[in-house]
Amino acid sequence: MNQSTMPKAQFHHMKDGTAEDWHLIAKQFGEFARELPDRILDHLRLLDGDFGGFPVDRLTHCLQTATLAHRDGKDDEYVVCALLHDIGDTLGSYNHADVAAVLLEPFVSEANHWMIKHHAIFQGYYFFHYLGMDRDKRNHYRDHPHFKRTVEFVSKYDSPAFDPDAETLPLDYFEPMVRKVFAKPVRSLYIDAESAME
């Protein structure tokens, strides 16, 4: 159905909304939310052909990172985090890790969310000093319970994933994992309202 012809709430200010209005909105929200995996996959495709000076384009880098994690036996949630870790490059030029972390937060464990949110600081160990920055900035988090997890992610999967000749599984290979992880939030402000969204 065309969005312009779909039923709409009648209020002009939220304070005037009725239960009927909000159930209508919740139902349409639920339908829209179910399409999130498609939008995520479409957004990942925007990274195709975007090199930014790197040896491989950003999509290939994401696919290689996910491939390395998958081949190393990481679970689907971790692999999806690896796949999406740089999805924020298009809109979050100065905070790409935060963008990815925000997208993932409702659907993944706190450990995986923290790892993705902080991976940009941790990968800086390999290049910050060339840019006049502190390569040891990650040491600020040395006592954090997810420090070692994030070091592993960056050193084993993210940092080596710039090889034009490396195995790179296609996006379709990861699509079922993306759909599984984004099927239902595990943490969200709106979880209690889920039945109204169906």
C-alpha positions in Angstrom: 0.0 0.0 0.0 1.2 3.5 -0.8 2.3 5.4 2.3 0.1 8.4 1.4 -3.1 6.3 1.3 -2.5 4.4 4.5 -4.6 5.3 7.6 -3.1 8.1 9.7 -3.5 9.4 13.2 -5.7 12.5 13.7 -3.7 14.5 16.1 -1.6 17.6 15.3 0.2 17.6 18.7 1.2 14.4 20.6 -0.8 15.5 23.7 -4.0 15.1 21.7 -3.3 11.5 20.5 -5.8 8.8 21.4 -5.3 5.1 22.1 -6.7 4.4 18.6 -4.1 6.8 17.1 -1.2 5.2 18.9 -2.3 1.6 18.1 -2.5 2.6 14.4 1.0 4.1 14.6 2.3 1.1 16.5 0.9 -1.3 13.9 2.5 0.6 11.0 5.7 0.8 13.0 5.7 -3.0 13.4 5.3 -3.5 9.7 8.0 -1.0 8.9 10.4 -2.5 11.5 10.0 -6.0 9.9 11.7 -4.6 6.8 14.8 -3.4 8.8 17.0 -6.3 7.5 16.3 -5.2 3.9 17.2 -1.6 4.7 20.4 -2.8 6.5 21.5 -4.9 3.5 20.7 -2.0 1.1 22.7 0.4 3.2 25.7 -2.1 3.2 25.5 -2.1 -0.6 26.2 1.6 -0.6 29.8 0.8 0.5 30.4 -1.1 -2.8 33.0 0.8 -4.8 33.8 3.2 -2.0 37.6 2.8 -1.5 38.5 6.0 0.4 42.2 5.2 -0.4 42.1 1.6 1.1 43.3 -1.4 -0.9 39.7 -2.8 -1.1 36.4 -1.0 -1.1 34.4 -0.7 2.2 31.9 -3.4 1.3 34.7 -5.9 0.6 36.4 -4.9 3.9 33.1 -5.6 5.8 32.6 -8.9 3.9 36.2 -10.0 4.6 35.9 -9.1 8.3 32.7 -11.2 8.5 34.3 -14.0 6.5 37.3 -14.2 8.8 35.1 -14.2 11.9 32.8 -16.9 10.4 35.7 -19.1 9.3 37.1 -18.8 12.9 33.8 -20.3 14.3 32.2 -17.2 15.7 28.5 -17.3 16.2 26.0 -15.6 13.9 25.5 -12.5 16.1 29.3 -11.9 16.2 29.6 -12.4 12.4 26.8 -9.9 11.8 28.5 -7.4 14.0 31.7 -8.0 12.0 29.7 -7.5 8.8 28.2 -4.2 10.0 31.0 -2.8 11.9 31.8 -0.1 9.3 28.2 0.4 8.0 28.4 3.9 9.5 31.1 5.1 7.1 28.6 6.7 4.8 26.9 8.9 7.3 29.2 8.9 10.3 32.4 10.1 8.8 33.7 11.2 12.2 32.0 8.5 14.3 31.4 5.5 12.2 31.7 3.0 15.0 29.0 4.8 17.0 26.6 4.6 14.1 27.1 0.9 13.7 26.8 0.4 17.5 23.5 2.3 17.6 22.0 0.1 14.8 23.1 -3.1 16.5 22.4 -2.2 20.1 18.8 -3.4 20.3 19.6 -6.8 18.8 23.0 -7.9 20.2 24.6 -8.7 23.5 26.2 -5.9 25.6 29.6 -7.4 24.9 29.2 -7.3 21.1 27.7 -3.8 21.2 30.6 -2.5 23.3 33.1 -4.2 21.0 31.6 -2.5 17.9 31.2 0.9 19.6 34.9 1.0 20.6 36.5 -0.7 17.6 37.6 2.5 16.0 39.7 3.5 19.1 41.2 0.0 19.3 42.2 -0.1 15.6 43.9 3.2 16.1 46.8 1.2 17.6 47.9 0.4 14.1 47.9 3.9 12.7 47.1 6.8 15.1 50.8 7.5 15.6 51.1 8.3 11.9 48.5 11.0 12.2 49.8 12.6 15.3 47.4 10.8 17.6 47.9 8.5 20.6 48.1 4.9 19.4 47.6 3.7 22.9 44.3 5.4 23.4 42.7 2.0 23.8 44.7 1.5 27.1 42.2 3.8 28.7 39.8 0.8 28.6 42.4 -1.8 29.7 40.4 -2.8 32.8 37.1 -3.0 31.0 35.7 -6.6 30.8 35.4 -6.3 27.0 38.9 -5.0 26.4 40.4 -8.4 25.3 37.3 -9.2 23.1 37.7 -5.9 21.2 41.5 -6.3 20.8 40.8 -9.8 19.3 38.1 -8.4 17.0 40.4 -5.7 15.7 43.6 -7.8 15.4 42.1 -11.1 14.0 39.2 -9.9 11.9 39.0 -6.1 11.2 42.7 -5.1 10.6 43.7 -8.0 8.3 40.6 -7.5 6.1 42.1 -5.3 3.4 43.5 -8.0 1.1 42.2 -8.0 -2.5 43.2 -11.7 -2.8 41.7 -12.9 0.4 38.6 -15.1 0.7 35.5 -12.8 0.6 32.1 -14.5 1.0 29.3 -12.6 -0.8 26.7 -10.6 0.9 24.0 -13.2 0.1 25.9 -15.7 2.2 25.4 -13.5 5.3 21.8 -12.5 4.5 20.2 -15.3 6.6 22.4 -14.3 9.5 21.4 -10.7 9.2 17.7 -11.6 9.1 18.1 -13.9 12.1 19.9 -11.2 14.3 17.5 -8.4 13.3 14.3 -10.5 13.6 13.5 -9.4 17.1 15.1 -6.9 19.5 16.5 -8.1 22.8 16.9 -4.6 24.3 14.6 -1.7 23.4 12.5 1.0 24.9 9.6 -0.4 22.9 9.8 -4.1 23.9 6.8 -3.8 26.2 4.7 -2.4 23.4 5.5 -5.2 21.0 2.1 -6.8 21.0 0.5 -3.5 19.9 3.0 -3.4 16.9 1.7 -6.7 15.4 
